[in-house]
Amino acid sequence: MPLEPFDEYKLFVEDTGRTSDRRQTVNNIYLSVNSVLLGAVAILVQQGQLRSFLFLVVEIFIAIAGYFICNDWRKLITQYRKLLAFRFEQLRGLEATMPGSTKMYSKESEYKPLGFAGDKQGFFSIEIKLPTIFQVLYVAGTILFVAVTVLQRLGYVTQLEQWFFALFGR
């Protein structure tokens, strides 16, 4: 037995809300994973004091894992955006078939609050930057760790290290 248009609309709204919630949960999971990885790197730096090549190798593996995790995160963000855009398009289509509807999703898609310029602003533009920020941290941190470890092993960093640990404690 087919659903009435309004019942179908209500189910679709609820399911779209759950999909949006899953998107946020995915972001929270990836944000947590990256925070744990960066925390692990910080502990390794503190314990190894950038002297050990073994710590450096472990840090590099963590950075590589984090970098690829961020690639997956970015893909999921994009997939969820496309899925939700499709769902909102369908909801707007359902609204058009319901006489007397306020057509809220249709109105919302036309609304451009101050500071928003279509696809250039909004949640997605901020959300998609997070994986990139973490990737930059992984790459820059790895380059810095390798450089400091090599320079320290060659005896060039002792003064810098003393200054750094005096400044930030150790």
Backbone torsions as a table, in degrees:
resi	resn	phi	psi	omega
1	MET	NA	121.0	-177.5
2	PRO	-68.9	150.1	178.6
3	LEU	-78.1	151.4	172.0
4	GLU	-68.7	150.5	-178.0
5	PRO	-54.2	-40.6	-178.7
6	PHE	-69.2	-38.4	177.9
7	ASP	-64.7	-41.7	177.0
8	GLU	-62.3	-42.0	179.1
9	TYR	-60.4	-46.9	-179.8
10	LYS	-61.0	-44.7	179.1
11	LEU	-62.0	-41.7	-178.5
12	PHE	-67.3	-38.4	176.6
13	VAL	-62.3	-46.6	-179.6
14	GLU	-62.5	-44.8	-179.6
15	ASP	-66.5	-36.6	177.2
16	THR	-65.4	-39.2	175.8
17	GLY	-61.9	-41.4	177.7
18	ARG	-65.6	-38.1	177.5
19	THR	-64.0	-41.3	177.7
20	SER	-64.1	-39.6	176.8
21	ASP	-63.9	-40.6	177.6
22	ARG	-62.2	-39.3	177.6
23	ARG	-58.3	-45.3	179.6
24	GLN	-66.4	-38.4	178.1
25	THR	-63.0	-42.0	177.3
26	VAL	-59.7	-45.3	178.5
27	ASN	-61.1	-42.4	179.0
28	ASN	-62.8	-39.9	179.6
29	ILE	-64.3	-48.6	-179.2
30	TYR	-66.2	-35.8	176.6
31	LEU	-63.8	-42.2	178.1
32	SER	-65.1	-44.5	179.6
33	VAL	-60.0	-45.0	179.6
34	ASN	-65.9	-37.2	177.3
35	SER	-63.9	-41.1	177.9
36	VAL	-64.3	-43.7	179.6
37	LEU	-62.4	-45.1	178.6
38	LEU	-66.9	-34.6	174.8
39	GLY	-63.8	-40.3	177.5
40	ALA	-63.2	-40.9	177.8
41	VAL	-63.0	-42.6	179.8
42	ALA	-61.7	-40.8	178.1
43	ILE	-65.7	-42.0	177.9
44	LEU	-61.8	-40.9	178.5
45	VAL	-63.6	-43.5	-179.3
46	GLN	-64.8	-43.5	-177.7
47	GLN	-73.6	-40.7	-176.3
48	GLY	-89.1	-14.5	-178.6
49	GLN	49.0	32.2	178.1
50	LEU	57.1	28.9	179.2
51	ARG	-102.5	-26.3	-170.9
52	SER	-99.4	130.9	174.9
53	PHE	-68.3	-29.5	177.5
54	LEU	-62.6	-46.6	176.4
55	PHE	-61.3	-39.3	179.8
56	LEU	-62.2	-43.2	179.4
57	VAL	-62.9	-43.5	178.9
58	VAL	-63.3	-42.1	178.6
59	GLU	-61.8	-40.0	179.0
60	ILE	-65.0	-42.3	177.8
61	PHE	-63.0	-40.0	177.4
62	ILE	-63.2	-43.4	-179.4
63	ALA	-64.1	-41.3	178.5
64	ILE	-64.2	-44.6	177.8
65	ALA	-60.7	-45.3	179.3
66	GLY	-61.1	-40.7	179.9
67	TYR	-60.6	-46.6	-179.0
68	PHE	-72.4	-32.6	174.3
69	ILE	-60.8	-40.7	178.4
70	CYS	-65.1	-35.1	175.0
71	ASN	-60.7	-45.2	178.2
72	ASP	-63.3	-40.5	179.0
73	TRP	-59.6	-46.3	179.8
74	ARG	-61.2	-41.8	178.9
75	LYS	-62.5	-42.1	179.5
76	LEU	-66.4	-40.0	177.2
77	ILE	-58.3	-46.2	-178.7
78	THR	-65.3	-41.4	179.1
79	GLN	-65.0	-42.2	177.8
80	TYR	-64.3	-38.2	178.8
81	ARG	-61.5	-45.6	179.9
82	LYS	-64.6	-42.6	179.7
83	LEU	-62.4	-46.1	-179.5
84	LEU	-68.0	-36.4	176.5
85	ALA	-61.3	-41.7	177.5
86	PHE	-62.6	-44.8	-178.9
87	ARG	-62.9	-42.8	179.2
88	PHE	-65.6	-34.7	176.3
89	GLU	-63.5	-41.9	178.5
90	GLN	-65.9	-40.0	178.2
91	LEU	-62.9	-40.2	177.2
92	ARG	-63.3	-38.7	177.3
93	GLY	-64.5	-41.0	177.7
94	LEU	-65.6	-38.5	178.7
95	GLU	-60.4	-37.4	-178.4
96	ALA	-64.2	-24.3	-177.9
97	THR	-90.2	-4.9	-176.2
98	MET	-105.5	108.8	178.9
99	PRO	-64.7	140.5	178.2
100	GLY	82.5	0.0	179.9
101	SER	-70.6	146.3	175.0
102	THR	-76.5	-11.9	177.7
103	LYS	54.3	51.6	-174.8
104	MET	-61.2	-42.6	-179.5
105	TYR	-67.2	-34.6	176.6
106	SER	-66.9	-44.1	178.2
107	LYS	-64.8	-41.3	-178.6
108	GLU	-62.2	-36.6	-178.9
109	SER	-69.8	-22.3	178.1
110	GLU	-89.8	-17.6	-176.5
111	TYR	-75.3	127.9	177.9
112	LYS	-125.0	93.4	179.7
113	PRO	-63.5	159.4	-179.3
114	LEU	-52.9	128.5	178.6
115	GLY	95.4	-8.0	179.2
116	PHE	-104.3	136.2	-179.8
117	ALA	-132.3	70.8	178.2
118	GLY	65.8	-132.1	-176.1
119	ASP	-76.9	-7.3	-176.4
120	LYS	-77.9	-20.2	-176.2
121	GLN	-123.8	-178.8	173.7
122	GLY	99.5	-173.0	-173.5
123	PHE	-60.9	-43.5	-176.7
124	PHE	-60.1	-42.7	-176.9
125	SER	-64.5	-31.6	176.0
126	ILE	-78.2	-46.2	-176.4
127	GLU	-59.4	-41.1	-175.4
128	ILE	-73.7	-18.8	179.1
129	LYS	-76.3	-25.3	-176.1
130	LEU	-58.7	-48.7	177.9
131	PRO	-60.0	-36.9	179.9
132	THR	-66.0	-41.5	178.0
133	ILE	-60.1	-45.2	178.7
134	PHE	-64.6	-40.0	179.1
135	GLN	-62.7	-41.1	177.4
136	VAL	-62.0	-41.7	177.8
137	LEU	-61.6	-42.2	179.6
138	TYR	-63.9	-46.2	-177.9
139	VAL	-67.9	-50.5	-178.6
140	ALA	-62.9	-41.5	178.4
141	GLY	-62.8	-41.9	179.7
142	THR	-64.2	-45.0	178.1
143	ILE	-60.2	-44.6	179.7
144	LEU	-63.4	-44.9	-179.6
145	PHE	-62.6	-43.6	179.1
146	VAL	-63.0	-47.2	-178.3
147	ALA	-61.7	-47.7	-178.1
148	VAL	-66.6	-40.1	179.7
149	THR	-63.6	-45.6	179.5
150	VAL	-64.1	-47.3	179.8
151	LEU	-62.7	-36.8	178.9
152	GLN	-68.1	-42.2	178.6
153	ARG	-63.1	-28.9	178.0
154	LEU	-86.0	-3.3	175.7
155	GLY	88.2	13.4	-176.6
156	TYR	-93.5	-8.2	-169.7
157	VAL	-109.8	-0.1	-175.0
158	THR	-56.2	-46.8	179.9
159	GLN	-63.2	-45.9	179.8
160	LEU	-61.6	-42.5	-180.0
161	GLU	-63.6	-44.2	179.3
162	GLN	-60.6	-43.2	178.4
163	TRP	-63.4	-46.3	-177.3
164	PHE	-61.8	-49.7	-177.5
165	PHE	-70.7	-28.0	174.6
166	ALA	-68.4	-37.9	-178.5
167	LEU	-73.1	-45.6	-174.4
168	PHE	-103.3	1.0	177.3
169	GLY	84.3	149.2	176.1
170	ARG	-171.0	NA	NA
